Structures are given as C-alpha cells and as structure tokens.
Amino acid sequence: MRSWGRLLACFAPMALACGSNEYVEPPPPKVTVARPESRSVVDYLEFTGTTRAINTVEIRARIPGVLREVNFEEGSFVEQGALLFVIEPDEYQARVNRAQASLEVARTGKALANATLARMEQAFKTRAVSELDVLEARAKADAAAAHVDSARAELEQAKLDLGYTQIHAPIGGRVGRRRVDPGNLVGAEEKTLLTTIVQYDPIYAYFDMSERDLLATAKDRPSDARSSERPPIPAQLGRASDDGYPFEGRVDFSDQEVDPETGTFLIRGVFPNPQPIQLLPGLFVRLRIPAKTREGALLVSDRAVGSDQGGKYLLIVDDQDVVQHRSVEVGALVDGMRVIESGIQADAWVVVNGLLRARPGSKVVPEREGEPPAAAASPAAGS
C-alpha cells in the first residue's frame, strides 16, 4: 500500500503540469453570400378598391297577372334567353284573338270604302253624283284605312303583352332568389320585382388614384394619341386572402375629371372571372398598375432582409471577412427578390444564408452562392 501511495504522489505533479485553463476561440461560422442581382424592374402604383358586377339586371313583371311558373333554381347560372317565369297567358291570348278579329273587320270596311269611292269617282265623270258625294266617299275610305292601322297597332300591342307572359333572361349570369311564389298576383299596381341576375364574367374593380399619381403616370403616356390608339394599361388584382396579385386584367375606364373634394381620380379595371367564380361583387381588393420601368435595379433574396428598430437592414461581408450591418431602403418584391433602393452597392457580398450565425463585427467563412464549398473562396482571397 505504501508503494502505491508513493507512485500516485509521483504522478500527481505531472497531471497538474499537463492541465491547461486557456480559452480556445471556436472557428468562424460559415455563411452563404451573394452579389446583388441587377435587372430591370417595373415600378407599380398600388391601390385599394372594390369589385362590382359588370351587369346587374332586375327582372320585373311588365304586365298584371297570376304567376304560374318559376323555371330556375335559385342561385344557379342561367344562359341568356332562358325561360325564367310564366304569367297566366290565357287572358292575353284572348286579347290577341280579339285584336286579330278587329283587324279583319277593319280591313273589310276599308275594302268596302275603297270600292264605294271608286264607284263615286266613276259616277262623277257622268255627273251622276255631286262632288260632295265624292268627297264624302273619299273621307270614309281614309277613315277606314286609319281604322285598319289602329286595329293593326292594337294587335301588335296584344301580341307584345302576350309575349310578356313569358319572362326570359336578358343576360347570362347567376340568378338570385325568387321574390314571388307561384300563384301570386304580380304587376297589378307596380312592376313587381321577381328576381335579379348578376353577370360575373368579366368583373369590374373600381379604385381612386391620387392627383399626384395621376400627373406622374400622365407624363409617360403620349398626349397626342387618341385613346383608341394607346396601348391598354395592364392591371393586377389581389384579394385580402391572396399573396401578391394573381388576377390579371386591364384598365378600361377613367373618369372625366378629378374630384375637387377628395383630389382623386376614379379608375376602373376589368378582369376575367370564369367559373368557378373567384371574384364576387363587393369584395375589398388590392390593385396595382405599372408606373415605369427602371433599368439596373439591385435585388437581393427577400430572406436576406432583416428588420430592427432602425428599419430594414442587410448583413454584408467585407474584404476582411467581417460582417457589417447596412441599413437599406427596400422596394417591391419581385419573384422572391427584394428591390434595394439604397444602402448597398452592386459589388457588395450579402449574407443570404446563415443569418443567425453572422453577427456584425465578427468574422465568418463566406461561401459564394452557386459554388461548391470546396471551390468557394472568401471575398478576401482576391485582394
């Protein structure tokens, strides 16, 4: 036992001599860097607006009568010309028959009056009748002709009323609920509202442009060209639940003057809206129209843009492989790339991956995006 104790006593100083309390700094973290991309971008003006149906028609009873049939399913889509309602036609068919008979009587009376006039004119040549008799016969013939015209007009009106007993869809679209059930009297005191039809495709979107934006866009459009010769202005639309602007359309109308009370200019866009319907009238929507095209704009991946109390920023790796904080002013988002209005140059190396490992003022090992790790060189290698 004593020998073991002496042996441990001999190794103890050696163990203490081998121990070390010095801090070894970890290697710099690896990050991915990329140059800003230079390309032409379109600057847009953004607005908010509301959608409206391109056509809304109220279907009303134009004649009095008992509603016999309702030939549609509420909320369904109907084609133009589809039969919607039938009003009891028997009374109106009888009016047509009576008017037809009255016309035949009038035609017979006209034929008799014309024949009498002809005999009177022939007899007047032989002085068998007086001139007054001829004038009376001519007046009766003219009255008979007028009677025929009146009877013909009554027949046309009777046919129109009979036609109104069948109510067809004036446009194609989605039909609303029926306002009157079959068996009820309609159109007796007023033109009873039976239902409405709304045309969804295409659909309008109305928005207001400020006076400043109006003047800015007017500078880029030729003032000497007629409106029919100007190229259409494209428009894009997004709903409250959409990311971006998935609906493509065009501007088809602008108001005649700026509203002096609000200083805004009313504009309308039109957008295709085929079935299944995605844009309903009355929706709050976001819109944008192109203002101008800029060449040589700088873009970086949107994931590289950070935010703090000072605003938006990027992390830049300098030629010493040190991370630098750069406050930037950002612009529009284009295909996942964010336009950088100011704050960096085209030759900057922007950290696009490993943002949590990159701290301003600390060193990193940068790897250029698109190159394999073994071939990647730090920005300082070429200096």
Sequence and secondary structure as in RCSB ss.txt:
>XXXX:A:sequence
MRSWGRLLACFAPMALACGSNEYVEPPPPKVTVARPESRSVVDYLEFTGTTRAINTVEIRARIPGVLREVNFEEG
SFVEQGALLFVIEPDEYQARVNRAQASLEVARTGKALANATLARMEQAFKTRAVSELDVLEARAKADAAAAHVDS
ARAELEQAKLDLGYTQIHAPIGGRVGRRRVDPGNLVGAEEKTLLTTIVQYDPIYAYFDMSERDLLATAKDRPSDA
RSSERPPIPAQLGRASDDGYPFEGRVDFSDQEVDPETGTFLIRGVFPNPQPIQLLPGLFVRLRIPAKTREGALLV
SDRAVGSDQGGKYLLIVDDQDVVQHRSVEVGALVDGMRVIESGIQADAWVVVNGLLRARPGSKVVPEREGEPPAA
AASPAAGS
>XXXX:A:secstr
 HHHHHHHHHHHHHHHHH           EEEEE  EEEEEEEEEEEEEEEEEEEEEEEE SS EEEEEE S TT
 EE TT EEEEE  HHHHHHHHHHHHHHHHHHHHHHHHHHHHHHHHHHHHTTSS HHHHHHHHHHHHHHHHHHHH
HHHHHHHHHHHHHTTEEE SS EEE   SS TTSEESSSS  EEEEEEEEEEEEEEEEEEHHHHHHHHTTS SSS
 TTTS   EEEEEETT SS  EEEEEEEE SS BTTTTEEEEEEEE   SS    TT EEEEEEEEEEEEEEEEE
EGGG EEETTEEEEEEE TTSBEEEEE EEEEEETTEEEEEES  TT  EEEE TTT  TTSB EEEETTS TTT
   TTTT 
